[in-house]
């Protein structure tokens, strides 16, 4: 298993319920440090145990979308079970159904990735669900995607983006 005493991966957590993308410099540094640690010191077998037993929802119109596939692979490599759910959320401001749905997500999952959903709805979902809710974390347009360039320059872009996603997952769920 991963030696938690030697790394910031365990015990250093990003704020729960946060919609990622608006991180402080310290939180961004934690994500980058965790990505580098995953890159250098963990074998695929060690990574698989980091989120074993955790459930993650992927709200995406298509499970075959490139970003959805990248997120699913990143979470699965950490041992998480990923459930694809087609987004059909009601308006958050006036709906008891939205509140109930968000609370149900909070009970069933340890985190939710939202692909192609309006940012305001994602933020409301995170507030009500009380778990980490990501706003298109796997997208190339996500602010954290730029951190992939800070990792091993010779590695493939997709690999580095996957490491950043995994670092965020471990930092928020782990």
N, C-alpha and C positions, 0 to 999 in steps of 0.2 A: 504494500500500500504506500501511498505517497507520504513522505516524511513531513508532517505539518510544521515541525519545529524549525525546519530549514528554509521555509518559504513564506511569502506573504499570502499564499493561496488560501490557507485556512486561518480563520480568526480575523482577517482583514476584509471587511465586508463593505460593499456599497450600500447606500441607504435603501431599505425595503420600500416597495411601492413607487419607486422613482421611475419616471419615464426617461430612459437614457437618451443621451444626446446633448443634455445640458449639464455636463459634469464639471465639477470644480477641477482646477489643475491637479490637486492631490488625488482625486478620484481617477482622473485620466492617467496619472502616473502609476496608480495601483493596477489599472487594467493593463498598461504596457508592461509593468514588472511581472504580472501574472502570465502574460502571453510569452514573455521571454523565458520564464521559468518552465512553462509547458513545453516550449520549443527545445530547451536544453536538457531538462532533467527528468522528463517523464517518458516512459515507454508507452506504446499503445495499450498495453495491458493495465498499466497504472492509471492511465487516463480513463479507461472504461469504468473504474471503480469510483471516480470522483463524484458522479451524480447517479450512481446506481440506486434504484428505488424511487427516483424523483420522476414526477410527471410534468410535462411541459405541453402547453397547447400552442398550436400554430394556426392562427386565424389568417387564412389566405384563400382567395377565390380559386386558385389553382394549385394543387399539390405539385404540379410539374413546373411551376415557375422557377427560374434559375435561383432567385434569392431564397425562396421557400426550400428548395432542395439543399442549398448551402447551409441554411439554419438547421434543417433536419439532420444533416450529416454531422454538423458540429456538435449538436446536443447528443445524438446517438453515440458518437465516439466517446463521449464522457459517461455513457451508461444510462442516460435518461431515456424514458419512454416518451415519444413525441406523438401527440394526437392531432391530426389535421381536422380543422373545423372550418366550414365555409362561413364567412362573416355575414351575418344578417342581424346586426344589432339595432334595436330601436333607438330613437333619439334619447340621449341621456337626460336632458334637462326636464323632461315632463313625463317620464315613464317609470312606473313601478316595475315594469317588466325588465327594463335595463338594469335597475338596481338588483333585482332578483338574479338576473343572469350574471352580473358582475360578482355578486356574492357567491354564486355557485362556482364560478371559475376559481374564486379564492379558496373554496373548500376542496375542489378536485385537483387543482394544479399548483405547483410551486412557482410557476412563471408562465407568462403568455407573450408570444411574439405576434405582432400585428403587422401584416403586409397589406398595403393598399387601403388603409383605413384612415379617415380624417384624424389629424393629430389631436384635436380637441376631444374626440371620442376616446382615443387611446388614453389621454390624460385622465378623463373621467373614469374610465375602466380601471386604471391603476389606483385611483383614490378609493373607489368603492370596493374593489376586490382585495386590497390590502396585501398584494403580492407584487413582485417585479413585473411590470408590463413594458415591453420594448416596442418602440415605434420604428419599425422597419430596420432593425438592428443589422440584418444581413445585407441590406441594400448598399450599393456602391456610393449612394448619396448620403448615407448616414455619417454624421461627423466623426464617429470612431473609425470608420473605414480608412481614413487617412493615416491612422496609426499603423496600418499594415506596412506602410513604406518604411517605418522605423525598425522593422524586424529584419532578419537576414535578407540582405539585398539580392542574393542569388536565388532565393526561393520563389516559387510561383505565387502570383498575386492571390489566387484563390486559397492557397494553403495559408498564407499570412492572414488573410481576412478570416479564415476559419479559426485560426489561433486567437485572434482578437475576440471573436464571438465566444469561443470557449472560455477565454479569460473573463469576459463579462458574466457568463453563466456561472462560473465557479465563484466569482466575486459577489454575486447577488443571491445565488441559490444555495451554494455549498455550505 
